[in-house]
Structure formats: structure tokens, C-alpha cells
Amino acid sequence: MQRIIECVPNFSEGRDKEVINAIVEAIRKGGKVSILNVDPGEATNRTVVTFTGAPEEVVEAAFQGVRKAAETIDMRQHHGAHPRSGATDVLPLIPISGITLEECAELSRRLAERIYNELGIPCYCYEAAAYKPERKNLAVCRAGEYEALKEKIADPGRRPDFGPETYNDTVARSGASNIGARDFLIAVNFNLNTTSTRRANAVAFDVREKGRPKREGNPLTGKIVKDKDGNPVMIPGTLKGCKAIGWYIDEYGIAQVSMNITDINATPLHVAFEEVCRAAQARGLRVTGTEIVGLIPKRTLIDAGKYFLEKQQRSTGISEEEIIKIAVKSMGLDDLKPFDPKEKVIEYLMIDEKEQAEKEKLVRFSCKEFAVETASESPAPGGGSISAYMGALGAALGTMVANLSSHKRGWDDRWKEFSDYAEEGQKVMDELLVLVDEDTAAFNRIMAALGMPKGNEEEKAARAKALEEATLYATEVPLRTAKAALKAFPLLEAMAAKGNPNSVSDAGVGALAARSAVLGARLNVKINAAGLKDREKAGALTAECDNVASEAIAYETKILEIVNSKI
């Protein structure tokens, strides 16, 4: 899984466009990141920037944003409606995919230390990155705001985690930053078939973690029960990590339960949806749909789609697009307005369409276009790409048989068994589809190396090195194709032996395609390995592919015996 984190720094400038643009540009140049949103506020005099990317790139981009903010913002002149303690006020790192909250916390601590060591800006570490339990709460770190820093730095108990022991000019100008890590927060509104804010609030209090005040006698009108300190005694709600209220929206003419899910691991979106539906129904209401505010990670929709498919006892071994479509329809994400995943899902927003189209040039062709392109006088795509595509088709046939078996009448109790097979088949197919274009890219690397200048000795050496590296890569890619296609055989064997008997021939054709993929890839490994100067490496790669080919042939023979025995 691709490692992606999100960073949402809040800078203490929301009015001067030149300053805001300079900070955003520093972030953009600081690392290979996708800037998803820049939201300045004049009254708060504060700008929130949202950007994503690989962890190392995001951390570097964040540091450069902090550096530029320190250069362009003087906190001695800052005034705004929002609490703040520094030019870069808060900077959370948020795990999106392929990385844990704990890893983000460690990145945050290292970033805070670097900010102080290199820029002299004191830093508090908050939420998951906190060194002290009380500093998990941002309000504790920011207590007294910028104006209290001189007093806090002089107090060892309130001094920043990374910072000086005495107040200085750097602190006076830049203030202190709060660097932390937190889980992704989903802002979501659940639409109700009522105009009553009171009833929406009742549902919100039923489900939010904080719950509602306990009352004496009548739960609606009774006197609120208080503890010995005079604080209301609360009856907790049913959803962990959720804050919620009810409100009425003039624009839509309905009431909503407005919720922030602050811990999407404890309460995934689909769990919150189901629980709000239950609580609403218990009060004679119905949830008519869901409105996502802002962005969401892809896994949120994938998990939701799989959850609803499993409730229907339907196979989850279908495409990502289909799974997301099930999530959208199940939760009514398009109830109030069209829901386009490309505009709401973080991972999709990060995609450079031009770059992606170039990487997926072949797999985006129609069948006819692919055949015509292959038949042209261009040497690529060639046998390597065709081998990968044959492997993908073999895995696709196995996946098809698994899905048909999962939905076969009379086999209802076996749906999960075949669904699991279909999921594995989807993974193999996806892996091989990437290799369709990767093989052509490997060929292009060789052609690029051959086109390098070879005049003097230095140029000759650089060309020879680039050619060896490109040839090695062009040998490794078809080996990856062979090994990936081999993964399709256990699925195809299971489908031939246990799958829908009406589709047994499809499993057989899948085995033939997968074997051809392996043997075709083997030919490409051998011809490319012949061009390697490192003969030991060439021999090892060829031998490895020979072993894969032997396994594939044995699998094919076994599968065809099963298929022919059933036809």
C-alpha cells in the first residue's frame, strides 16, 4: 500500500495574500506534495493549508512552510479571532494509508526537534506526539496564547518540549508552534426526514461519545444531576470518538445530525451511519442520506462498500470502483447532490492525471486499440506487455468463476469462501495490469540509455552504466510478470475443482492464459538477461524464471486434467 500522510498546518496570517502565497509556494517547492486546499480567514487572520504525499516529502515541505512563515509573519503585530501561539500555530501529521498514527507521532517529534534546532522556534508536541499526558490536549499546549510565552518559557513545568530556557528575539517574532499527530477527522452530516432540530439533537446525543446530561425523573424535563464538583453527570452515547449535534439547514430544508468522527479506527464511517440510522428509527425518524464535508481517505469508502456487500452476502472480489459505488448508494452520499469520488477522496485528488495517463497508456486502450497498437511497426508494446495482459486475463477468469460461484443459487452458505478467492484474484489481476505498461516502460529505458552520448571516456562510462541498469530492470520486470501470473494458479485450480461447474471451462482457459503469460515472460527474461554484463546476475534471474515456468506447467497440467474430467 502506498504510504501517504496529510498535513494541515495553520498559519497566523489570513489577510496578506503575498505572505500566504509565499508560504504555500515554499511548501510546494519543499517536497513532492499535492496541495489540496488553501483556506484563508480574514476575521481569524489565519490560513489553513492542506497537503498530502509520501511521509518524507510531506515532512520536508512542512518544514519549509514553517521556515517561510517565520520569515514573513511577525507575531508582535498579529491580531485575530482564533486562539494562536505562533506564526505556524498548529501542524498535525495525519496517517492516510500505509502508515500508523504512532509512526506519524514519531515523525512529528523529529520535525519539532528540527524546527527548534535549525530555526530556533520553540515547539510543543501535542495529541499522539505528546511527551506529557496533559499535552495531548492542544488547549493545554496553547494556554495563554502568544502573549503568555515569556512567562511559560520561564516556568520549567510549562516550557516547550523543544525550546530555549529564556525568552529571546526569535520567540518574540515567531512565537511557539504546536506540532502533533492525530487520526484523520471525518466531518459528516446525516440527513433526516424531519425539520425538527430538537429531534435531530436527540439522535445526536444518543450516539455521540459525550452523550447527554443525566436528569432526575423525566429524561427530557427533569433537573440535571450534578456531581460533587457541580458538573453535570453525563450518560455516554454509543459511538466512541464522535462529536455530534443536531441542526436545521435552510438550504436543504431538513434537519441533520452533524458529526465529527475523530477516531475513524474506533468508529468507521459505515458504523456511524448504521448507528445513527438505528437511533433515528428508535425515535420514529429515518436517515435519508449522508453528506461528507471536506475530504476522506479511500479506505473509508472501501471498508464501507465491503461492509454493505458482506451484509448482502455478496462477493467483495469486485473492482475498487464498484465497491465505492456500493458505499455511495448504501449510505446515500449522493442524496443532496452528486458525489464524485475523484473530488472527495484524498488519494484520487493526489493523482496527476497527465502523468497517470502516460503510466497507464496501454491499459487505458480498448481491446481493439491495444491490438492495433501491438500490430503497428513500433517495437513496443511487445511480448512482455502481452504476457502481462494474458496473465491479467487468466486471473480475471478465475475471479469471474469465483464471483459466479459466490452468487450461485443453492450455494448461499459458501458465499464468503468464494468471495475470498475473488478478492485474491482481483489483487493478482491488478498487479499484472500494472506490469502491462511497466514492461513497455522498461523497454523505453533501454532505448533512452542507447541514445546517450558516447564521445569521451566519461560519457562512455555513464552510458554503459545506464545501459546495464536499464537492461537489468528490463530483465526483472518480466520476471515479476512470471511470478505474478503464477499466483493465479491456486485460484484457478480451486475454481476448476470447487467452483461453479457451469464455468469449469473458463477456469481451464484461465490456466492456459496464465501458463502462456509465464512462458512468454520467461522468453523476455532470457533475451534481456543475455544483454547483461553481470553474467552471474543474468544466470540467477534466468534460473529463477525457469523454476517459475516449471511450476506453471505442472499447475496447468493438473488444472486441465480436472477441467477435462468435468466436461
Secondary structure in CASP SS format (residue, H / E / C, confidence):
PFRMAT SS
TARGET T0000
AUTHOR 0000-0000-0000
METHOD secondary structure of the structure
MODEL  1
M C 1.00
Q C 1.00
R C 1.00
I E 1.00
I E 1.00
E E 1.00
C E 1.00
V C 1.00
P C 1.00
N E 1.00
F E 1.00
S C 1.00
E C 1.00
G C 1.00
R C 1.00
D C 1.00
K H 1.00
E H 1.00
V H 1.00
I H 1.00
N H 1.00
A H 1.00
I H 1.00
V H 1.00
E H 1.00
A H 1.00
I H 1.00
R H 1.00
K H 1.00
G H 1.00
G C 1.00
K C 1.00
V E 1.00
S E 1.00
I E 1.00
L E 1.00
N E 1.00
V E 1.00
D E 1.00
P E 1.00
G E 1.00
E C 1.00
A C 1.00
T C 1.00
N C 1.00
R E 1.00
T E 1.00
V E 1.00
V E 1.00
T E 1.00
F E 1.00
T E 1.00
G E 1.00
A C 1.00
P H 1.00
E H 1.00
E H 1.00
V H 1.00
V H 1.00
E H 1.00
A H 1.00
A H 1.00
F H 1.00
Q H 1.00
G H 1.00
V H 1.00
R H 1.00
K H 1.00
A H 1.00
A H 1.00
E H 1.00
T H 1.00
I C 1.00
D C 1.00
M H 1.00
R H 1.00
Q H 1.00
H C 1.00
H C 1.00
G C 1.00
A C 1.00
H C 1.00
P C 1.00
R C 1.00
S C 1.00
G E 1.00
A C 1.00
T E 1.00
D E 1.00
V E 1.00
L E 1.00
P E 1.00
L E 1.00
I E 1.00
P E 1.00
I E 1.00
S E 1.00
G C 1.00
I C 1.00
T C 1.00
L H 1.00
E H 1.00
E H 1.00
C H 1.00
A H 1.00
E H 1.00
L H 1.00
S H 1.00
R H 1.00
R H 1.00
L H 1.00
A H 1.00
E H 1.00
R H 1.00
I H 1.00
Y H 1.00
N H 1.00
E H 1.00
L H 1.00
G C 1.00
I C 1.00
P C 1.00
C E 1.00
Y E 1.00
C E 1.00
Y E 1.00
E E 1.00
A C 1.00
A C 1.00
A C 1.00
Y C 1.00
K C 1.00
P H 1.00
E H 1.00
R H 1.00
K H 1.00
N C 1.00
L H 1.00
A H 1.00
V H 1.00
C H 1.00
R C 1.00
A C 1.00
G C 1.00
E C 1.00
Y H 1.00
E H 1.00
A H 1.00
L H 1.00
K H 1.00
E H 1.00
K H 1.00
I H 1.00
A H 1.00
D C 1.00
P C 1.00
G C 1.00
R C 1.00
R C 1.00
P C 1.00
D C 1.00
F E 1.00
G C 1.00
P C 1.00
E C 1.00
T C 1.00
Y C 1.00
N C 1.00
D H 1.00
T H 1.00
V H 1.00
A H 1.00
R H 1.00
S H 1.00
G E 1.00
A C 1.00
S E 1.00
N E 1.00
I E 1.00
G E 1.00
A E 1.00
R C 1.00
D C 1.00
F C 1.00
L C 1.00
I E 1.00
A E 1.00
V E 1.00
N E 1.00
F E 1.00
N E 1.00
L E 1.00
N C 1.00
T C 1.00
T C 1.00
S C 1.00
T H 1.00
R H 1.00
R H 1.00
A H 1.00
N H 1.00
A H 1.00
V H 1.00
A H 1.00
F H 1.00
D H 1.00
V H 1.00
R C 1.00
E C 1.00
K C 1.00
G C 1.00
R E 1.00
P E 1.00
K C 1.00
R E 1.00
E C 1.00
G C 1.00
N C 1.00
P C 1.00
L C 1.00
T C 1.00
G C 1.00
K C 1.00
I E 1.00
V C 1.00
K E 1.00
D C 1.00
K C 1.00
D C 1.00
G C 1.00
N C 1.00
P E 1.00
V C 1.00
M E 1.00
I E 1.00
P C 1.00
G C 1.00
T C 1.00
L C 1.00
K C 1.00
G C 1.00
C E 1.00
K E 1.00
A E 1.00
I E 1.00
G E 1.00
W E 1.00
Y E 1.00
I E 1.00
D C 1.00
E C 1.00
Y C 1.00
G C 1.00
I E 1.00
A E 1.00
Q E 1.00
V E 1.00
S E 1.00
M E 1.00
N E 1.00
I E 1.00
T C 1.00
D C 1.00
I C 1.00
N C 1.00
A C 1.00
T C 1.00
P C 1.00
L H 1.00
H H 1.00
V H 1.00
A H 1.00
F H 1.00
E H 1.00
E H 1.00
V H 1.00
C H 1.00
R H 1.00
A H 1.00
A H 1.00
Q H 1.00
A H 1.00
R C 1.00
G C 1.00
L C 1.00
R C 1.00
V E 1.00
T E 1.00
G E 1.00
T E 1.00
E E 1.00
I E 1.00
V E 1.00
G C 1.00
L C 1.00
I E 1.00
P C 1.00
K H 1.00
R H 1.00
T H 1.00
L H 1.00
I H 1.00
D H 1.00
A H 1.00
G H 1.00
K H 1.00
Y H 1.00
F H 1.00
L H 1.00
E H 1.00
K H 1.00
Q C 1.00
Q C 1.00
R C 1.00
S C 1.00
T C 1.00
G C 1.00
I C 1.00
S C 1.00
E H 1.00
E H 1.00
E H 1.00
I H 1.00
I H 1.00
K H 1.00
I H 1.00
A H 1.00
V H 1.00
K H 1.00
S H 1.00
M H 1.00
G C 1.00
L C 1.00
D C 1.00
D C 1.00
L C 1.00
K C 1.00
P C 1.00
F C 1.00
D C 1.00
P H 1.00
K H 1.00
E H 1.00
K H 1.00
V E 1.00
I H 1.00
E H 1.00
Y H 1.00
L H 1.00
M C 1.00
I C 1.00
D C 1.00
E H 1.00
K H 1.00
E H 1.00
Q H 1.00
A H 1.00
E H 1.00
K H 1.00
E C 1.00
K C 1.00
L C 1.00
V C 1.00
R C 1.00
F C 1.00
S C 1.00
C H 1.00
K H 1.00
E H 1.00
F H 1.00
A H 1.00
V H 1.00
E H 1.00
T H 1.00
A H 1.00
S C 1.00
E C 1.00
S C 1.00
P C 1.00
A C 1.00
P C 1.00
G C 1.00
G H 1.00
G H 1.00
S H 1.00
I H 1.00
S H 1.00
A H 1.00
Y H 1.00
M H 1.00
G H 1.00
A H 1.00
L H 1.00
G H 1.00
A H 1.00
A H 1.00
L H 1.00
G H 1.00
T H 1.00
M H 1.00
V H 1.00
A H 1.00
N H 1.00
L H 1.00
S H 1.00
S H 1.00
H C 1.00
K C 1.00
R C 1.00
G C 1.00
W C 1.00
D H 1.00
D H 1.00
R H 1.00
W H 1.00
K H 1.00
E H 1.00
F H 1.00
S H 1.00
D H 1.00
Y H 1.00
A H 1.00
E H 1.00
E H 1.00
G H 1.00
Q H 1.00
K H 1.00
V H 1.00
M H 1.00
D H 1.00
E H 1.00
L H 1.00
L H 1.00
V H 1.00
L H 1.00
V H 1.00
D H 1.00
E H 1.00
D H 1.00
T H 1.00
A H 1.00
A H 1.00
F H 1.00
N H 1.00
R H 1.00
I H 1.00
M H 1.00
A H 1.00
A H 1.00
L H 1.00
G C 1.00
M C 1.00
P C 1.00
K C 1.00
G C 1.00
N C 1.00
E H 1.00
E H 1.00
E H 1.00
K H 1.00
A H 1.00
A H 1.00
R H 1.00
A H 1.00
K H 1.00
A H 1.00
L H 1.00
E H 1.00
E H 1.00
A H 1.00
T H 1.00
L H 1.00
Y H 1.00
A H 1.00
T H 1.00
E H 1.00
V H 1.00
P H 1.00
L H 1.00
R H 1.00
T H 1.00
A H 1.00
K H 1.00
A H 1.00
A H 1.00
L H 1.00
K C 1.00
A H 1.00
F H 1.00
P H 1.00
L H 1.00
L H 1.00
E H 1.00
A H 1.00
M H 1.00
A H 1.00
A H 1.00
K H 1.00
G C 1.00
N C 1.00
P H 1.00
N H 1.00
S H 1.00
V H 1.00
S H 1.00
D H 1.00
A H 1.00
G H 1.00
V H 1.00
G H 1.00
A H 1.00
L H 1.00
A H 1.00
A H 1.00
R H 1.00
S H 1.00
A H 1.00
V H 1.00
L H 1.00
G H 1.00
A H 1.00
R H 1.00
L H 1.00
N H 1.00
V H 1.00
K H 1.00
I H 1.00
N H 1.00
A H 1.00
A C 1.00
G C 1.00
L C 1.00
K C 1.00
D C 1.00
R H 1.00
E H 1.00
K H 1.00
A H 1.00
G H 1.00
A H 1.00
L H 1.00
T H 1.00
A H 1.00
E H 1.00
C H 1.00
D H 1.00
N H 1.00
V H 1.00
A H 1.00
S H 1.00
E H 1.00
A H 1.00
I H 1.00
A H 1.00
Y H 1.00
E H 1.00
T H 1.00
K H 1.00
I H 1.00
L H 1.00
E H 1.00
I H 1.00
V H 1.00
N H 1.00
S H 1.00
K H 1.00
I C 1.00
END
